[in-house]
Amino acid sequence: MSATRRMAAPIARLFARKPAPASPEAPGRLTIGEREYALVIRRHARARNIRLRTDPARGALLITLPGHARLGEAIAFARAQADWIEASFARAGAHIAIAPDALIPYRGAQRRIDWNTQHGRQVAVAGDTIRLGGARDLIETRLTRWLKAEAKCLCNADLADYCARAAIPVPSLAISNAARRWGSCSAGGTIRINWRLVMAPDAVRRSVVAHEVAHLRHMNHSADFYAWLDHLFEGDRKDADRWLKAHGRGLYLVGGGG
């Protein structure tokens, strides 16, 4: 699943095809209107157009340039798309900082971050809160680390469950930080699951794990694959897919996206 939206402008309308002089170093941030964005510029020798994408999870603009394009032309193009950029970020939703009293999703439910210096350093779920103490400036780092550890623990259990149902050995599991994929299964059998699924409802996370386990038998998306997936997964995979389509991008807006 794509984490970005794309927009292109024909090069012929933007500049003549001729070698460009050396461009100055791209700025790390770019202000458009009243908002500042992180700016990532990449050059691609085979690119024919300037391509602009937005990455709401990082608050970033990603621009791909042909080798002969000038940096100034890329920035001018981005500024010309101010309305589209604003609409793209608005559709994605607002970034959610991991901070005291913020609400973040965990296993499908919104939990308030209950930080207090009197709490122990260990992160713990208590009712509708996630409780922790320690240094305030380390809240995001520690909670993100905890969420990833929880994701690995839950996904390990899911993986063992579905492999038992499939009567196959349990393969290696890696927790992923992918920007566009919820899960993957390599030809060598390693399964990767995006840690952000720990924030989704359990059935959604389990559907992704079941999907990758099904790929251990069928490395395709054939009718046989989906029949095997439906045999393994106890829920409605289409409901899980609909949830991810409707809410999945919001999981990338929690914290710094690391």
C-alpha positions as CSV (number, residue, x, y, z in Angstrom):
1,M,0.0,0.0,0.0
2,S,1.3,3.4,-1.0
3,A,2.2,5.8,1.8
4,T,2.2,8.8,-0.5
5,R,0.3,10.5,-3.3
6,R,2.0,11.4,-6.6
7,M,1.8,14.4,-8.9
8,A,3.8,15.0,-12.1
9,A,4.4,17.9,-14.5
10,P,5.7,17.4,-18.0
11,I,9.3,18.6,-18.1
12,A,8.7,20.2,-21.5
13,R,6.4,22.7,-19.9
14,L,8.9,23.5,-17.1
15,F,12.2,23.8,-18.7
16,A,14.2,23.2,-21.8
17,R,16.1,19.9,-22.1
18,K,19.7,21.0,-21.6
19,P,22.3,20.2,-19.0
20,A,21.9,22.2,-15.8
21,P,24.7,23.8,-13.9
22,A,25.5,22.3,-10.5
23,S,22.6,22.9,-8.2
24,P,23.1,24.2,-4.7
25,E,22.5,21.8,-1.8
26,A,18.8,21.2,-1.3
27,P,17.4,22.7,1.9
28,G,16.2,20.3,4.6
29,R,12.9,22.1,5.0
30,L,10.6,24.2,2.8
31,T,8.0,26.7,3.8
32,I,4.9,26.8,1.6
33,G,2.2,29.2,2.7
34,E,2.1,29.1,6.5
35,R,3.4,25.6,6.9
36,E,6.9,24.2,7.0
37,Y,7.6,20.8,5.5
38,A,10.6,18.5,5.5
39,L,12.0,18.3,2.0
40,V,13.6,15.3,0.4
41,I,14.9,15.6,-3.1
42,R,16.2,12.6,-5.1
43,R,17.6,12.6,-8.6
44,H,16.8,9.8,-11.0
45,A,18.6,9.4,-14.3
46,R,15.6,7.8,-16.0
47,A,13.0,10.2,-14.7
48,R,11.3,12.3,-17.4
49,N,9.1,14.4,-15.1
50,I,9.4,16.2,-11.8
51,R,7.4,14.1,-9.5
52,L,6.0,15.4,-6.2
53,R,4.7,13.2,-3.4
54,T,3.5,13.9,0.1
55,D,4.4,11.9,3.2
56,P,2.0,12.9,6.0
57,A,3.7,10.5,8.4
58,R,6.9,12.5,8.3
59,G,5.4,15.9,7.4
60,A,7.5,15.7,4.2
61,L,7.5,16.6,0.6
62,L,9.3,14.1,-1.6
63,I,10.5,15.3,-5.0
64,T,12.1,13.2,-7.7
65,L,14.1,15.1,-10.3
66,P,15.5,14.1,-13.7
67,G,19.3,14.3,-13.8
68,H,19.3,17.5,-15.9
69,A,16.7,19.4,-13.8
70,R,17.6,22.4,-11.6
71,L,16.9,22.4,-7.9
72,G,15.2,25.8,-8.2
73,E,12.7,24.4,-10.7
74,A,11.8,21.7,-8.3
75,I,11.1,24.1,-5.5
76,A,9.1,26.4,-7.8
77,F,7.1,23.4,-8.9
78,A,6.3,22.5,-5.3
79,R,5.3,26.0,-4.5
80,A,2.9,26.0,-7.4
81,Q,1.2,23.0,-6.0
82,A,0.4,24.6,-2.6
83,D,-3.3,23.9,-2.8
84,W,-2.8,20.3,-3.8
85,I,-0.2,19.8,-1.0
86,E,-2.5,21.3,1.6
87,A,-5.4,19.1,0.5
88,S,-3.2,16.0,0.5
89,F,-2.2,16.6,4.1
90,A,-5.7,17.5,5.2
91,R,-7.1,14.2,3.8
92,A,-4.4,12.2,5.7
93,G,-5.3,13.8,9.0
94,A,-3.3,15.6,11.7
95,H,-0.1,14.2,13.2
96,I,-0.5,12.8,16.7
97,A,2.4,13.6,19.0
98,I,3.3,11.0,21.6
99,A,3.1,13.2,24.7
100,P,1.5,13.3,28.1
101,D,-2.4,13.1,27.9
102,A,-2.3,12.5,24.1
103,L,-4.6,9.8,22.8
104,I,-3.0,7.1,20.8
105,P,-4.4,3.8,19.4
106,Y,-3.3,0.5,20.9
107,R,-4.9,-2.8,19.8
108,G,-7.8,-0.9,18.3
109,A,-8.7,1.3,21.3
110,Q,-7.7,4.9,22.1
111,R,-5.5,5.1,25.2
112,R,-4.5,8.2,27.0
113,I,-0.8,8.5,27.8
114,D,-0.6,8.8,31.6
115,W,2.8,10.1,32.3
116,N,3.9,11.0,35.8
117,T,7.3,11.1,37.5
118,Q,5.8,9.0,40.3
119,H,5.0,6.1,38.0
120,G,7.5,3.4,37.5
121,R,9.8,3.4,34.4
122,Q,8.1,0.3,33.0
123,V,5.4,1.0,30.5
124,A,2.1,-0.6,31.4
125,V,-1.5,-0.6,30.1
126,A,-4.0,0.3,32.8
127,G,-7.6,0.3,31.6
128,D,-7.9,3.0,28.9
129,T,-4.4,4.5,29.7
130,I,-0.8,3.7,28.9
131,R,1.1,4.5,32.0
132,L,4.8,5.4,32.4
133,G,7.2,7.5,34.4
134,G,10.8,8.4,33.7
135,A,12.1,11.5,31.9
136,R,9.5,13.5,30.0
137,D,11.8,14.1,27.0
138,L,12.1,10.4,26.5
139,I,8.4,9.6,26.3
140,E,8.2,9.2,22.6
141,T,11.4,7.2,22.3
142,R,10.3,4.8,25.1
143,L,6.7,4.4,24.0
144,T,7.7,3.8,20.4
145,R,10.2,1.1,21.6
146,W,7.5,-0.4,23.8
147,L,5.0,-0.5,20.9
148,K,7.5,-2.3,18.7
149,A,8.2,-4.8,21.4
150,E,4.5,-5.4,21.9
151,A,4.1,-5.8,18.1
152,K,6.8,-8.5,18.0
153,C,5.3,-10.4,21.0
154,L,1.8,-10.4,19.6
155,C,2.9,-11.2,16.0
156,N,5.1,-14.1,17.3
157,A,2.0,-15.5,18.9
158,D,-0.1,-15.0,15.8
159,L,2.6,-16.6,13.6
160,A,2.8,-19.6,15.9
161,D,-1.0,-20.0,15.8
162,Y,-1.4,-19.8,12.0
163,C,1.7,-22.1,11.4
164,A,0.2,-24.7,13.7
165,R,-3.1,-24.5,11.7
166,A,-1.1,-24.8,8.5
167,A,0.9,-27.7,9.9
168,I,4.2,-26.0,8.9
169,P,7.3,-24.9,10.9
170,V,7.3,-21.4,12.2
171,P,9.5,-19.2,10.1
172,S,11.6,-16.2,11.1
173,L,9.7,-13.1,12.0
174,A,11.0,-9.5,11.6
175,I,9.2,-6.4,12.7
176,S,9.1,-3.9,9.8
177,N,9.2,-0.2,9.6
178,A,8.0,-0.2,6.0
179,A,6.4,3.0,4.6
180,R,4.1,1.2,2.2
181,R,3.6,-2.4,3.2
182,W,1.8,-4.0,6.1
183,G,3.5,-7.3,5.6
184,S,5.7,-9.4,3.3
185,C,7.0,-12.9,2.9
186,S,10.3,-13.5,1.3
187,A,11.2,-16.4,-1.0
188,G,13.4,-17.6,1.8
189,G,10.4,-17.8,4.2
190,T,11.1,-14.8,6.4
191,I,7.9,-12.9,7.3
192,R,7.9,-9.2,8.0
193,I,5.1,-7.4,9.8
194,N,4.7,-3.6,10.2
195,W,5.0,-2.7,13.8
196,R,2.2,-0.1,13.5
197,L,-0.3,-2.9,13.3
198,V,-0.1,-3.1,17.1
199,M,-2.2,0.0,17.1
200,A,-4.9,-1.7,14.9
201,P,-7.7,-4.0,16.2
202,D,-6.4,-7.5,16.9
203,A,-8.4,-9.0,14.0
204,V,-6.7,-6.6,11.5
205,R,-3.2,-7.4,12.7
206,R,-4.0,-11.2,12.7
207,S,-5.4,-11.0,9.2
208,V,-2.0,-9.6,7.9
209,V,-0.1,-12.3,9.7
210,A,-2.4,-15.0,8.3
211,H,-2.0,-13.4,4.8
212,E,1.8,-13.8,5.0
213,V,1.5,-17.4,6.4
214,A,-0.7,-18.2,3.4
215,H,2.1,-17.0,1.1
216,L,4.3,-19.8,2.5
217,R,2.2,-22.2,0.4
218,H,1.1,-19.9,-2.4
219,M,3.5,-17.1,-3.4
220,N,0.8,-15.4,-5.4
221,H,-2.7,-14.0,-5.1
222,S,-4.5,-16.8,-6.9
223,A,-7.9,-18.3,-6.1
224,D,-6.0,-21.1,-4.3
225,F,-4.1,-18.5,-2.2
226,Y,-7.3,-16.8,-1.0
227,A,-9.0,-20.2,-0.4
228,W,-6.1,-21.2,1.8
229,L,-6.1,-17.8,3.6
230,D,-9.8,-18.1,4.3
231,H,-9.1,-21.6,5.7
232,L,-6.4,-20.2,8.0
233,F,-8.0,-16.9,9.2
234,E,-10.8,-17.1,11.6
235,G,-12.3,-13.7,10.8
236,D,-13.6,-11.8,7.8
237,R,-10.4,-10.8,5.8
238,K,-12.5,-8.4,3.7
239,D,-13.6,-6.5,6.8
240,A,-9.9,-6.3,7.9
241,D,-8.9,-5.1,4.5
242,R,-11.6,-2.4,4.6
243,W,-10.4,-1.3,8.0
244,L,-6.9,-0.9,6.8
245,K,-8.0,1.0,3.7
246,A,-10.1,3.4,5.8
247,H,-7.8,3.8,8.8
248,G,-4.4,2.4,8.0
249,R,-2.8,5.7,7.0
250,G,-3.8,7.2,10.3
251,L,-1.4,4.7,12.1
252,Y,1.5,6.4,10.3
253,L,0.5,9.8,11.9
254,V,1.3,8.6,15.4
255,G,4.6,9.8,16.7
256,G,7.6,10.4,14.6
257,G,7.2,7.5,12.2
258,G,10.5,5.8,13.2
